[in-house]
Amino acid sequence: MHTPDQTITCPTCQSQVTLTIDQLREVAVM
């Protein structure tokens, strides 16, 4: 499992960054 920091650092994986942000938002809601 890739860490969110690495995903955000990867500018080429913009789509993955969006997914990571969605997951983080869901976790923040809990």
Secondary structure, 3 states (H helix, E strand, C coil): CCCHHHHHHCCCCHHHHHHHHHHHHHHHHC
